[in-house]
């Protein structure tokens, strides 16, 4: 995609972000987050505690909150979590408490879903009934558990990074910037996965994964930049002291508010990018598009006679041509028409897939390297300090895994029909070009 196209997408995204009243939507999300943050943290720590233990998981999460929100806000969130996770007597009370935690945690996800529906111009069909309500709640519950699982994954990766740094830091003497970059890359990868799941499954819209991944990746980059700026701003003593005893709640509201603004801008970019590639986001089977009159009533109608989402490419006036050149130009147009229709989109898809592939490969290599180092260290301790045996066992496991994976991929490659389908498409395109005769 050309640089001008990227600038056009960013401009359209910001225009739509402003017209959809994203600041107001972010304020609503921040309000619901105050009541949902404690249940979310309790569920996340419960899942992480299954692996690390309750105290270790609490300490890790508190350190992360302290880096994001500052010490005062982190202590306030920790107090909220302690109040929400008081142990109850009896299995019935525990079950009821867990259900109430799920309901409380899903509140902010419901508001986030409404915000994404507004951004993408869809709404649920009226009169869906009780079944649709239950399905929506189960989807919110699933997203809550998915967030808890990603918190567990984040803690596991943080522990692996810390273990590798402690073991190899003195051997390789890598600068701290390298470990910081690895941590940022891991954080961005997990954030991208979470945002892709939210963009794909939470709203009442149909959107392709290839559009979702790019929007989620760009949003993750913006969130990482915004997280650094917010951590500095919220960490200032003057920011929290201005609100007295309510400082922790205000800091939490500010953090969720600014983060929601960035996330909604990423959703606007996803919509603009999908429209630019000829795949506009459409309502799902149980939803419908929001009309212009409804947007006017909601106060999100754009000004003037232009639509709220103008097309990216406007047809330009075709200059007059000389009659002697008409046959030649007609023949050239017939040859290039297919490229104008499909070639540009194919190039954009290729570049996007290459970028995502590079990010995925780098992430996989880093995770593989860190996991291998951790496994070698654990085997060395298990085998009584025999480092060579640990390396040999690890290498043997790699050979077996690579052999099995290669066999499965080769079998699927041979059984696939994509190559033959691609050749058939090329033949069809060639026949189509032959039928395009020059205009006389």
VEXDREN-2710 file (C-alpha; in Angstrom, 1 decimal):
% VEXDREN-2710
k/r/px/py/pz
1/UNK/0.0/0.0/0.0
2/UNK/1.4/3.4/-1.0
3/UNK/2.3/6.0/1.5
4/UNK/-0.5/8.3/0.3
5/UNK/-3.0/5.4/0.8
6/UNK/-1.8/5.0/4.4
7/UNK/-2.1/8.7/5.0
8/UNK/-5.6/8.7/3.5
9/UNK/-6.6/5.8/5.7
10/UNK/-5.3/7.5/8.8
11/UNK/-7.2/10.7/7.9
12/UNK/-10.4/8.9/7.2
13/UNK/-10.0/6.9/10.5
14/UNK/-9.6/10.1/12.5
15/UNK/-12.5/11.8/10.8
16/UNK/-14.8/8.8/11.5
17/UNK/-13.4/8.6/15.0
18/UNK/-14.4/12.2/15.7
19/UNK/-17.8/11.9/14.0
20/UNK/-18.7/8.8/15.9
21/UNK/-18.1/10.6/19.2
22/UNK/-15.4/8.2/20.3
23/UNK/-14.6/10.4/23.3
24/UNK/-18.1/9.9/24.6
25/UNK/-18.0/6.2/24.0
26/UNK/-14.7/5.9/25.7
27/UNK/-16.1/7.7/28.8
28/UNK/-18.9/5.2/29.0
29/UNK/-16.4/2.3/28.8
30/UNK/-14.3/3.8/31.5
31/UNK/-17.4/4.2/33.8
32/UNK/-18.3/0.5/33.3
33/UNK/-14.7/-0.5/33.8
34/UNK/-14.7/0.8/37.4
35/UNK/-17.3/-1.8/38.3
36/UNK/-15.8/-4.6/36.1
37/UNK/-12.1/-4.2/36.9
38/UNK/-12.2/-6.0/40.2
39/UNK/-14.1/-9.1/38.9
40/UNK/-11.8/-9.3/35.9
41/UNK/-8.7/-9.2/38.1
42/UNK/-10.1/-11.8/40.5
43/UNK/-10.9/-14.2/37.6
44/UNK/-7.5/-13.5/35.9
45/UNK/-5.6/-14.1/39.2
46/UNK/-7.6/-17.3/39.8
47/UNK/-6.6/-18.7/36.4
48/UNK/-3.0/-17.6/36.9
49/UNK/-2.9/-18.9/40.4
50/UNK/-3.5/-22.4/39.1
51/UNK/0.0/-22.3/37.7
52/UNK/2.0/-19.9/39.8
53/UNK/0.1/-19.9/43.1
54/UNK/-2.1/-17.2/44.4
55/UNK/0.5/-15.0/46.1
56/UNK/3.0/-15.2/43.2
57/UNK/0.2/-14.3/40.7
58/UNK/-1.0/-11.4/42.8
59/UNK/2.5/-10.0/43.1
60/UNK/3.2/-10.3/39.4
61/UNK/-0.1/-8.6/38.5
62/UNK/0.4/-5.9/41.1
63/UNK/3.8/-5.1/39.7
64/UNK/2.4/-4.8/36.2
65/UNK/-0.4/-2.5/37.4
66/UNK/2.1/-0.4/39.3
67/UNK/4.1/0.1/36.1
68/UNK/1.0/1.1/34.2
69/UNK/-1.1/3.1/36.7
70/UNK/1.4/4.2/39.3
71/UNK/1.7/3.1/42.9
72/UNK/-1.5/4.8/44.3
73/UNK/-3.8/3.5/41.6
74/UNK/-2.3/0.0/41.8
75/UNK/-2.9/0.0/45.5
76/UNK/-6.5/1.1/45.0
77/UNK/-7.1/-1.7/42.4
78/UNK/-5.5/-4.2/44.8
79/UNK/-7.9/-3.1/47.6
80/UNK/-10.8/-3.5/45.2
81/UNK/-9.7/-7.0/44.3
82/UNK/-9.2/-8.0/47.9
83/UNK/-12.8/-6.9/48.7
84/UNK/-14.2/-8.8/45.8
85/UNK/-12.3/-12.0/46.5
86/UNK/-13.1/-12.6/50.1
87/UNK/-13.5/-16.4/50.7
88/UNK/-17.0/-17.7/51.2
89/UNK/-18.0/-20.8/53.1
90/UNK/-19.7/-23.6/51.2
91/UNK/-19.7/-24.6/47.6
92/UNK/-23.0/-23.0/46.8
93/UNK/-21.7/-19.6/48.0
94/UNK/-18.5/-20.1/46.0
95/UNK/-20.5/-21.0/42.9
96/UNK/-22.8/-18.0/43.3
97/UNK/-19.9/-15.7/43.9
98/UNK/-18.2/-16.9/40.7
99/UNK/-21.3/-16.3/38.6
100/UNK/-21.6/-12.8/40.1
101/UNK/-18.0/-12.2/39.2
102/UNK/-18.6/-13.3/35.6
103/UNK/-21.7/-11.0/35.4
104/UNK/-19.7/-8.1/36.8
105/UNK/-16.7/-8.6/34.5
106/UNK/-18.9/-8.9/31.4
107/UNK/-20.4/-5.4/32.0
108/UNK/-17.5/-3.5/30.4
109/UNK/-17.4/-6.0/27.5
110/UNK/-21.1/-5.3/26.8
111/UNK/-20.3/-1.5/26.7
112/UNK/-17.3/-2.2/24.5
113/UNK/-19.5/-4.2/22.1
114/UNK/-22.0/-1.3/21.9
115/UNK/-19.1/1.1/21.1
116/UNK/-17.7/-1.1/18.4
117/UNK/-21.2/-1.5/16.9
118/UNK/-21.5/2.3/16.8
119/UNK/-18.1/2.6/15.2
120/UNK/-18.9/0.0/12.6
121/UNK/-22.4/1.2/11.9
122/UNK/-24.4/-1.9/13.0
123/UNK/-26.9/-2.7/15.6
124/UNK/-28.7/-5.9/16.8
125/UNK/-32.1/-6.6/15.2
126/UNK/-35.0/-5.7/17.4
127/UNK/-37.0/-8.5/18.9
128/UNK/-34.3/-11.2/19.0
129/UNK/-35.6/-12.5/22.3
130/UNK/-34.2/-14.4/25.2
131/UNK/-32.0/-16.8/23.2
132/UNK/-30.0/-13.9/21.7
133/UNK/-29.6/-12.5/25.2
134/UNK/-28.2/-15.8/26.5
135/UNK/-25.9/-16.1/23.6
136/UNK/-24.5/-12.6/24.1
137/UNK/-23.9/-13.3/27.8
138/UNK/-22.1/-16.6/27.0
139/UNK/-19.9/-14.7/24.5
140/UNK/-19.0/-12.1/27.1
141/UNK/-18.2/-14.9/29.6
142/UNK/-16.0/-16.5/27.0
143/UNK/-14.2/-13.3/26.4
144/UNK/-13.7/-12.9/30.1
145/UNK/-12.1/-16.3/30.4
146/UNK/-10.0/-15.6/27.3
147/UNK/-8.7/-12.4/28.9
148/UNK/-7.8/-14.5/32.0
149/UNK/-6.0/-17.0/29.8
150/UNK/-4.0/-14.2/28.1
151/UNK/-3.1/-12.9/31.6
152/UNK/-1.8/-16.3/32.4
153/UNK/0.2/-16.4/29.1
154/UNK/1.6/-13.0/29.9
155/UNK/2.8/-14.1/33.3
156/UNK/4.3/-17.3/31.9
157/UNK/6.2/-15.3/29.3
158/UNK/7.4/-12.8/31.9
159/UNK/8.6/-15.6/34.1
160/UNK/10.5/-17.2/31.2
161/UNK/12.1/-13.9/30.2
162/UNK/13.1/-13.3/33.8
163/UNK/14.6/-16.9/34.1
164/UNK/16.5/-16.5/30.8
165/UNK/17.8/-13.1/31.8
166/UNK/19.0/-14.4/35.1
167/UNK/20.7/-17.4/33.5
168/UNK/22.2/-15.9/30.4
169/UNK/22.5/-12.2/31.4
170/UNK/26.1/-12.7/32.7
171/UNK/27.1/-15.1/29.9
172/UNK/26.1/-13.1/26.9
173/UNK/26.1/-9.6/28.6
174/UNK/23.3/-8.4/26.4
175/UNK/22.3/-4.7/27.0
176/UNK/19.1/-4.1/28.9
177/UNK/17.6/-2.5/25.7
178/UNK/17.5/-6.0/24.1
179/UNK/15.6/-7.5/27.0
180/UNK/13.3/-4.5/27.0
181/UNK/12.6/-4.9/23.2
182/UNK/11.9/-8.6/23.7
183/UNK/9.4/-7.8/26.5
184/UNK/7.7/-5.1/24.3
185/UNK/7.5/-7.5/21.4
186/UNK/5.9/-10.2/23.6
187/UNK/3.4/-7.7/25.1
188/UNK/2.5/-6.4/21.6
189/UNK/1.9/-10.0/20.3
190/UNK/-0.5/-10.8/23.2
191/UNK/-2.3/-7.5/22.8
192/UNK/-2.7/-8.1/19.1
193/UNK/-4.2/-11.5/19.7
194/UNK/-6.6/-10.1/22.3
195/UNK/-7.7/-7.2/20.0
196/UNK/-8.1/-9.5/17.1
197/UNK/-10.5/-11.7/19.2
198/UNK/-12.4/-8.6/20.3
199/UNK/-12.7/-7.1/16.8
200/UNK/-13.7/-10.5/15.3
201/UNK/-16.2/-12.0/17.8
202/UNK/-17.5/-9.2/20.0
203/UNK/-19.4/-6.8/17.7
204/UNK/-22.5/-7.7/15.7
205/UNK/-20.6/-7.6/12.4
206/UNK/-18.9/-9.8/9.8
207/UNK/-15.3/-9.0/9.3
208/UNK/-12.5/-11.1/7.8
209/UNK/-9.5/-12.1/9.8
210/UNK/-7.1/-10.6/7.3
211/UNK/-8.6/-7.2/7.9
212/UNK/-8.8/-7.8/11.7
213/UNK/-5.2/-8.8/12.1
214/UNK/-3.8/-5.6/10.5
215/UNK/-6.1/-3.4/12.5
216/UNK/-5.3/-5.2/15.7
217/UNK/-1.5/-5.0/15.1
218/UNK/-1.6/-1.3/14.4
219/UNK/-3.8/-0.8/17.5
220/UNK/-1.3/-2.8/19.6
221/UNK/1.5/-0.5/18.4
222/UNK/-0.5/2.6/19.2
223/UNK/-1.4/1.2/22.6
224/UNK/2.2/0.4/23.4
225/UNK/3.2/4.0/22.6
226/UNK/0.2/5.3/24.5
227/UNK/1.0/3.0/27.4
228/UNK/4.4/4.6/27.8
229/UNK/3.0/8.1/27.7
230/UNK/0.2/7.2/30.1
231/UNK/2.5/5.5/32.6
232/UNK/4.6/8.7/32.7
233/UNK/1.6/11.0/33.0
234/UNK/-0.3/8.9/35.6
235/UNK/2.9/8.3/37.6
236/UNK/3.3/12.1/38.3
237/UNK/2.5/12.9/41.9
238/UNK/0.5/16.0/40.9
239/UNK/-1.9/13.9/38.8
240/UNK/-3.1/11.8/41.7
241/UNK/-2.7/14.4/44.5
242/UNK/-5.1/16.8/42.7
243/UNK/-8.0/14.4/43.5
244/UNK/-7.2/13.5/47.1
245/UNK/-8.6/10.2/48.4
246/UNK/-10.4/9.5/45.1
247/UNK/-7.1/9.7/43.2
248/UNK/-6.8/5.9/42.6
249/UNK/-10.3/5.7/41.1
250/UNK/-9.6/8.8/38.9
251/UNK/-6.3/7.4/37.7
252/UNK/-8.0/4.1/36.8
253/UNK/-10.7/6.0/34.9
254/UNK/-8.2/8.1/33.0
255/UNK/-6.2/5.0/32.0
256/UNK/-9.2/3.1/30.7
257/UNK/-10.5/6.3/29.0
258/UNK/-7.4/7.0/27.1
259/UNK/-6.8/3.3/26.3
260/UNK/-10.4/3.0/24.9
261/UNK/-9.8/6.1/22.7
262/UNK/-6.9/4.4/21.1
263/UNK/-8.7/1.1/20.7
264/UNK/-11.7/2.7/19.1
265/UNK/-9.3/4.5/16.7
266/UNK/-7.9/1.1/15.8
267/UNK/-11.5/-0.1/15.1
268/UNK/-12.0/2.9/12.8
269/UNK/-8.8/2.1/11.0
270/UNK/-9.9/-1.5/10.6
271/UNK/-13.2/-0.4/9.0
272/UNK/-11.5/2.1/6.7
273/UNK/-8.9/-0.5/5.6
274/UNK/-11.6/-3.1/4.9
275/UNK/-13.6/-0.7/2.8
276/UNK/-10.4/0.3/0.9
277/UNK/-9.9/-3.3/-0.1
278/UNK/-13.4/-3.8/-1.3
279/UNK/-14.6/-5.7/1.8
280/UNK/-16.7/-3.4/3.8
281/UNK/-17.8/-4.5/7.3
282/UNK/-21.3/-5.9/7.1
283/UNK/-23.9/-6.7/9.8
284/UNK/-24.1/-10.3/11.0
285/UNK/-27.1/-12.5/10.6
286/UNK/-28.7/-11.2/13.8
287/UNK/-27.9/-7.5/13.1
288/UNK/-28.7/-4.8/10.7
289/UNK/-27.0/-1.6/9.4
290/UNK/-27.6/1.7/11.1
291/UNK/-29.5/4.1/8.9
292/UNK/-28.6/7.8/8.3
293/UNK/-31.7/8.9/10.2
294/UNK/-30.7/6.8/13.2
295/UNK/-27.2/8.2/13.2
296/UNK/-28.7/11.8/13.1
297/UNK/-30.8/11.0/16.1
298/UNK/-27.8/9.6/18.0
299/UNK/-25.8/12.8/17.2
300/UNK/-23.2/11.0/15.2
301/UNK/-24.4/12.2/11.8
302/UNK/-21.6/13.9/9.8
303/UNK/-22.1/17.4/8.4
304/UNK/-22.9/18.3/4.9
305/UNK/-24.3/16.1/2.1
306/UNK/-21.3/13.8/2.0
307/UNK/-21.7/10.3/3.5
308/UNK/-20.0/9.6/6.8
309/UNK/-17.6/7.2/5.1
310/UNK/-16.6/8.6/1.7
311/UNK/-15.0/6.3/-0.8
312/UNK/-11.3/6.3/-0.8
313/UNK/-11.0/6.6/-4.6
314/UNK/-13.0/9.1/-6.6
315/UNK/-13.4/8.6/-10.3
316/UNK/-11.3/11.1/-12.2
317/UNK/-12.2/12.7/-15.4
318/UNK/-10.9/10.8/-18.4
319/UNK/-9.1/13.1/-20.8
320/UNK/-9.9/13.1/-24.5
321/UNK/-7.8/10.8/-26.7
322/UNK/-6.6/11.1/-30.2
323/UNK/-8.6/9.0/-32.7
324/UNK/-5.4/7.5/-34.1
325/UNK/-4.4/6.2/-30.7
326/UNK/-7.8/4.8/-29.7
327/UNK/-7.2/1.2/-31.0
328/UNK/-3.8/1.0/-29.3
329/UNK/-5.1/2.5/-26.1
330/UNK/-8.1/0.3/-26.1
331/UNK/-6.0/-2.8/-26.5
332/UNK/-3.7/-1.6/-23.6
333/UNK/-6.7/-0.9/-21.4
334/UNK/-8.1/-4.4/-22.1
335/UNK/-4.7/-5.8/-21.0
336/UNK/-4.4/-3.7/-17.9
337/UNK/-8.0/-3.7/-16.8
338/UNK/-7.6/-6.9/-14.9
339/UNK/-4.5/-5.5/-13.1
340/UNK/-6.5/-2.4/-12.1
341/UNK/-9.2/-4.6/-10.6
342/UNK/-7.3/-7.4/-9.0
343/UNK/-3.6/-6.7/-9.2
344/UNK/-3.6/-3.8/-6.8
345/UNK/-5.6/-5.7/-4.2
346/UNK/-3.3/-8.8/-4.7
347/UNK/-0.2/-6.6/-4.1
348/UNK/-1.8/-5.1/-0.9
349/UNK/-2.7/-8.6/0.4
350/UNK/0.8/-9.9/-0.3
351/UNK/2.5/-7.0/1.5
352/UNK/0.2/-7.3/4.5
353/UNK/0.7/-11.1/4.7
354/UNK/4.5/-10.6/4.4
355/UNK/4.5/-8.1/7.3
356/UNK/2.3/-10.3/9.4
357/UNK/4.4/-13.3/8.5
358/UNK/7.6/-11.5/9.5
359/UNK/6.1/-10.5/12.9
360/UNK/4.8/-14.0/13.5
361/UNK/8.1/-15.7/12.5
362/UNK/10.1/-13.3/14.7
363/UNK/7.7/-13.9/17.6
364/UNK/7.8/-17.6/17.2
365/UNK/11.6/-17.7/17.0
366/UNK/12.0/-15.6/20.2
367/UNK/9.5/-17.8/22.0
368/UNK/11.1/-20.9/20.8
369/UNK/14.6/-19.7/21.8
370/UNK/13.4/-18.7/25.3
371/UNK/11.5/-21.9/25.8
372/UNK/14.4/-24.1/24.6
373/UNK/16.8/-22.3/27.0
374/UNK/14.4/-22.8/29.9
375/UNK/13.9/-26.5/29.0
376/UNK/17.7/-27.0/28.9
377/UNK/18.1/-25.3/32.3
378/UNK/15.3/-27.5/33.8
379/UNK/16.7/-30.7/32.4
380/UNK/20.2/-29.8/33.6
381/UNK/18.9/-29.5/37.1
382/UNK/16.9/-32.7/36.7
383/UNK/19.9/-34.7/35.3
384/UNK/22.2/-33.6/38.1
385/UNK/24.0/-30.8/36.3
386/UNK/24.8/-32.7/33.1
387/UNK/24.5/-29.9/30.6
388/UNK/25.5/-32.1/27.6
389/UNK/22.8/-34.7/28.3
390/UNK/20.2/-31.9/28.6
391/UNK/21.2/-30.5/25.2
392/UNK/21.1/-33.9/23.6
393/UNK/17.6/-34.7/25.0
394/UNK/16.4/-31.3/23.9
395/UNK/17.9/-31.7/20.4
396/UNK/16.2/-35.2/20.1
397/UNK/12.9/-33.7/21.0
398/UNK/13.3/-31.0/18.4
399/UNK/14.1/-33.6/15.7
400/UNK/11.0/-35.6/16.6
401/UNK/8.8/-32.5/16.6
402/UNK/10.2/-31.1/13.3
403/UNK/9.8/-34.5/11.7
404/UNK/6.2/-34.9/12.7
405/UNK/5.3/-31.3/11.8
406/UNK/7.0/-31.7/8.4
407/UNK/5.2/-34.9/7.7
408/UNK/1.8/-33.4/8.5
409/UNK/2.5/-30.3/6.4
410/UNK/3.7/-32.3/3.4
411/UNK/0.7/-34.5/3.6
412/UNK/-1.6/-31.5/3.7
413/UNK/0.3/-29.9/0.9
414/UNK/-0.1/-32.9/-1.4
415/UNK/-3.8/-33.2/-0.5
416/UNK/-4.6/-29.5/-1.1
417/UNK/-6.2/-28.3/-4.2
418/UNK/-5.2/-24.6/-3.9
419/UNK/-2.4/-25.0/-6.5
420/UNK/-4.7/-26.4/-9.1
421/UNK/-7.3/-23.8/-8.4
422/UNK/-4.7/-21.1/-8.8
423/UNK/-3.8/-22.4/-12.2
424/UNK/-7.4/-22.6/-13.2
425/UNK/-7.9/-18.9/-12.2
426/UNK/-4.9/-17.9/-14.3
427/UNK/-6.3/-19.8/-17.3
428/UNK/-9.7/-18.0/-16.8
429/UNK/-8.0/-14.6/-16.6
430/UNK/-6.1/-15.4/-19.8
431/UNK/-9.3/-16.3/-21.7
432/UNK/-10.9/-13.2/-20.4
433/UNK/-8.1/-11.0/-21.8
434/UNK/-8.4/-12.7/-25.2
435/UNK/-12.1/-11.7/-25.3
436/UNK/-11.3/-8.0/-24.7
437/UNK/-11.0/-6.7/-28.3
438/UNK/-9.6/-3.3/-28.9
439/UNK/-12.2/-0.6/-29.4
440/UNK/-12.4/0.8/-32.9
END
